Amino acid sequence: MLTYAIVIFAIAAIGGLILAMHVLRGKFAPWALSLGHAVLGAAGLVLLILIALQGAGASRLLAALGILVVAALGGFFLASFHLRRKLPPKAVVFVHAGVAVVGFLTLLSLLLY
């Protein structure tokens, strides 16, 4: 199940990169891509929660889960700008992406080490 979560987050990251490129160019991202990114992120979080509830909650897994929840909260904040038809601050996009990357790499380290 961990591998599935990592693949889901990797696909979400590709979508996030495309979304960030839109915002950094001063354009609104497509709603369908935004929703797909959010759904994939949520699915990955659900898988991580299920893994943790099964008792396989290594400290790095719980750290990755916590970091990715913080990234998800940043994503909700970014979505609020989208709903108001305003472009979000670029700094917030970078922080959201940076936190998500750290969470993903923490999660990936469970498979590599």
Buried (B, 14 or more C-beta within 10 A) or exposed (E): EBEEBBEBBEBBBEBBEBBBEBBEEEEBBEEEBBEBBBEBBBBBBEBBBEBBEEEEBEEBBBBBBEBBBBBBEBBEBBBEBBEEEEBBEEEBBEBBBEBBBBBBEBBBEBEEE
